[in-house]
Amino acid sequence: MTSDAAAQHTVRWGVLAPGIIAHVQVADMRRHGLRVDAVASRDLARARDFAAEFGIARVYGDYQALCADPDIDAIYIASPHPFHAKQALLAISHGKHVLVEKAFAMNARQAQTVLDAASARGVIALEAMWVRYLPYMAVIQNWLAEGHIGRVRAVSADRSTILSTDPTHRVRAIELGGGAILDVGVYPVAFVQGLLGAPIAIAARGRLTEQGVDAAAAAVLEYADGTLATITTSIDTAGTNTVTIIGERGRIEVLANAYEWPFDARVVDAEGTQLDAFTAAHEGRGMQFQALELETLVAEGRTRSEIMSPEDTLDVMRIMDEMRRQIGVRYPADDA
């Protein structure tokens, strides 16, 4: 996945918003020798604590200072998704590459604005949809290419988990982009999009909270060749968190949790006989792979990833936009 140049880890990273996910990301980056040279938080004490934990030299109490740092090449944006577009645009305006947590933005319009700005500036804007970069995705693609299950006819993907029931929590706040689709539904949407691309039609249904965000949603995605994909997601029920890819001669199963690491996957024929299996584990969560992809792009002088391309990011956002439109979830950012 990485070139020899990228393996030297010459990219100097900054971290914007050192929350829970940033801890996991930086722990994996440090474990694999990547450089993290600066961190910024609106809460300076929080930034200092994060820097002390990971041995980071420079600490900032505002995002502007981090983005203006001439000794930083790339910024990992780990804030909640309502702030991604504005912060990514700030970093890009200073010529920084950005690795932006999922969901990449609040809607496809915001995502397009960020991607256009990155293209104009000649920098990388990469979505941190970390499961797309894990080695098991290449295994699944190889199984499909080798024809083990024949032509794909259906995909079923679930990401359902129980999150906070506090009505003031971010996942239930309409103004903060709450709801299942953007917070956890983005996983199965991105998984299906990575396999099948953009659908020609979407039919979605949902169940809303009192705050007007989606507690649960389901969608059927239709493709031009007749393939159907079903996506289910929830923030108030614990689901299977699996993916099944059904072909004419068998199926590929990614067992729970399909969006974590380690994982188990197997391919079986139409009679249920196992043809191959893959189990892998490593220390950490595997989030270094997305940072390594950005470093590879930098080393090779490219701005477009083939693992998670700008078009992929836009497809994912458009699918989620349409799901939200059909179930009646509209954010203030949609009207901005």
N, C-alpha and C positions, 0 to 999 in steps of 0.2 A: 504493500500500500504506500510505502514511503520510498522516495529516492534517496541515494547516498547523500546528496546535498541536504535534503530535509532532515536526514538522520543526525546531522550535526547540530540541529536545533539552534539556528542562528536567529530565528524570529524572536523578537523581544515583546512579550505579551503584557498587556495591562488588563486588569479585571475591573469591570464597572458593575457595582452593586453586589457586595460580598454576602449574599444570603446562603440559604441551605444548598441550593443547586451549585452555587459557585464553590462551596467547600468540596463537594464531590468532584467537580470538574478539575479544580486545581490539585486536589490530592492525586488524581489519576495522572495529571500532567507532570507533577513532581516525581511521581513514582517511575515515570518513563523518561525523565531527564530533560523535559521541556523547560524553557526559561519563563519565569513570571517575575517581572521586574517592578511592577507598580500596581496599586489598587486604589480605588476611589469609592467613597460612600458619602452621602449627605450627612451621615453621622460619623464624624471623624474618629471617635472612640472605637466604633465598630470596625472601621478601616484599619486602625492601629492594631486591634486584636487579631484581625485576619492576617495582617502583615507579620505579626509576631509568631503566629501559628505556622506560617509557611516560609518564614525567612525572606520576606519581600522587602526590598530596600526602600522604595519610595511610596509615600502615603499621601493621598489627597483627600480633602474634605469637600471637593466639588468635582463634577464630571468634566467641566470645561478645562480644568487644569490637567487632568489626565489626558484628555484628547489633544491638548496642545503640547504635551511632552514630546520633544524631538527625539528622544531615545526610546520611544515605543513605536513598534511597527504594526501591531494588531491588538484589537480590543475585543475581549469576550464580554458580551452584554448579557447579564444574568438577571436583570430586573423583570418584574411582571410584564406581560405582553402589552398592556396599554401604553407603556413607555418606550417600547422597542423602536418604533419608527423615528421618533424625535431624537433619541439617543444615538441610533445608528447614523442618522443624517449629520449629527454633530461630529461624530468620529470621522465619518467620510469627508466632511468639509475640511478636516485637518489632514487628509491624506492617509488615514489609517484603514487597514483591512479590518473587517468586522466578522465575528462569529456570533450570530444572534440567536438566543434561545428560542425554542418553539413555544407557542406559536409565533412565527416570524413577525407578524404584525396583527392588527385588529381586523383587517380585511384586505382583500386583494388590491384595492386602490392604494392603501398605504404601502403594501409590499412593493408594488410597481414603482412607487416614488423612490423608495430606498434603492431598489435594484437599478433604476435609471441613474440615480445620483452616483452610485458606485461605478457604473459603466462609464459615465462621463468623466469621472475622476481617475479611472484606470486602476481601481482597487477591487479587492475581493469582498463580496457580501455573501456570506455562506450561512445557511440555516443550520443551527445546532440540533437537528433531528437525529440524535445520537445513535438510535437503533439502525438507521439506514447505513451507517458506517461500520457496523459490527461485522466480523468475519462470517457470521451465519448467513447474511444476505447473499454473499458470493456463493456459498454452498447451495442455497436454494436456487439461485439463478443457474448454477451448473446442472443441478438435477433437472430443471426445466429444459435447459438447452440439450441435454442428453436424451430427452424424450421419455423419461421414465414413466410419466403419467399421461403422455400424449398431449393433445391440445387442451389448454385450460378452459373449462366451461363455467366454473363458479369459484368464488372466494368468499369465505366467511371470516370476519375479524371482529373481535370484541376487546374493548378496554373499559372495564367497569370496576370501580372501587369506591369505598366509603370515605369521603372527605368530611371536612368540618360541617356540622349542623348549625353552627353559629350564624345567625342571619346577617351579622356584620362582617363575616369573614370574606376575604377577597373572592373566593370561588362562588359566593352567592351575591356578590355586588354587581349590579348591572353597569355601573360607571367604571368598574375595574375589569370589565370583560369576563365576568364570572360565567359559570356554566360548564357543562360536561364537554361540549364540542371543542372549544378552544383549549381547555386545560388538559383533558385526557383523550378526548375523541380524536385529536390530531394524530395520535399514534396509529390507530387502525386506518385512518384516512391516508396517512403518508405511506403506510405499508401497502395498501391496495393500489395507490397511485404509482408506487414504485414498481409494482408488478404489471399493471394494466394501462397506466397512463390516464388521460382525461376521459371521463365518460361522455356519452352523448345525451344521457338523460339521468335525472336524479328524482327519486320519490322519497320524501322524508317525513317522519312523524316524531313528536316529542312530548315530554311531560315537563311543565314549567313549575318553578317554585313561586312562592308568594312574591318574591322580589323580581320575578319576570325573567329569570335565567333558566336555562334548560337543566333540569335535574337528570333527565335521561333523553336520549335520542336514538333513533334507528333510521337507517337509510338503505335503499336499494339503488345501486349504481348500474346502469345499463351501458354496454359497450357495443360498438358497431358490428362486431362479429357475433353478437348474441350472448356473449359472456355476461354473467350477472355477479355482482359483488354485494354482500350484505355487511353493513357496519352497525354495531351496537356500542353504546357508550353510556356511562352513568357516573354520577358522583354520590349516589346514595344507596347503591347496591353493589355487592361483590360478585363479579361475573367470572366467566371461565378464563378470560385474558389469554385466549388462544387464537391461532390462525389456522384455517384449513384451506388448502388449495386443491380443488377437485378437478381432475382431468378425465379424459375419455377412457384411460386405462388404469387409473389409480388416483392416489391423493398424496399430498405432502402435509404433514401435521407439524406445526410448531406448538409445542406443549407449554402449559403455563409455567412461568409467565413469558409470553411471547415478546414482551417489550423490556425484558431484563437480561442480565448476564450473571451467571451462566444460564444456559438454556438447553433444551433437548429438542431435536427435530428428527423426523424420520419420513421415509417415503415407502408407501405400501402399494401393492397392486390392487386390482379390482376385487380380488378375493380376500384381501386383508393380509396377505403375506408380506412381511417386511423385506424390502429390497436393499435398503441402506439406512444408516442412521448416523447422526452427528451429535456428539456431546462435547462441549468445550467449557472450560472454566479458566479464569485467571484472576490474579489478585486485583481487587478494585472493581469498579463498575463498567469499565471499558469506555469511558468517556474521552480518553486520550485520542481515540481514533479520529474523531471529528477535528480536533486540533491538529493532528498529524496530516489530515487531508489539506487543511489550509496551508500548513508549512510546505507540503509538497507542491501546491499550486504556486506559492511564492518562489520556491527553488527553481521551478520549471518555467517561470515567467508567464503563467497562465492565470486568468481570473475566473474561469468557468470550470466548475466541478462536474464530472460525469456521474458522480455518485448521487449528488443532490444539486441538480442544476437550477439556475434561476427559473426556468420553465417549470421544473418540478415544484418549486416553492409556490409559484403562482397558481399552478393547478390545484395544489392542496388548499390554498387559501380560497380559491373559487368554489371548490366543493363545499368547504365549510360555510362560506357565505350563502350558498344556495340552500344548504341544510337549515341554517338559521332563518333565512327568509321564509322558508316553507313552514317552519314551526312557530314563527312569530317572535324571534329574539332579535332585538335591534339595540345596538349600543349607541351612546352619544357620538362616538367616533364615526359611526356610519353617516351621520348628518353633518360632520365637520367639513 
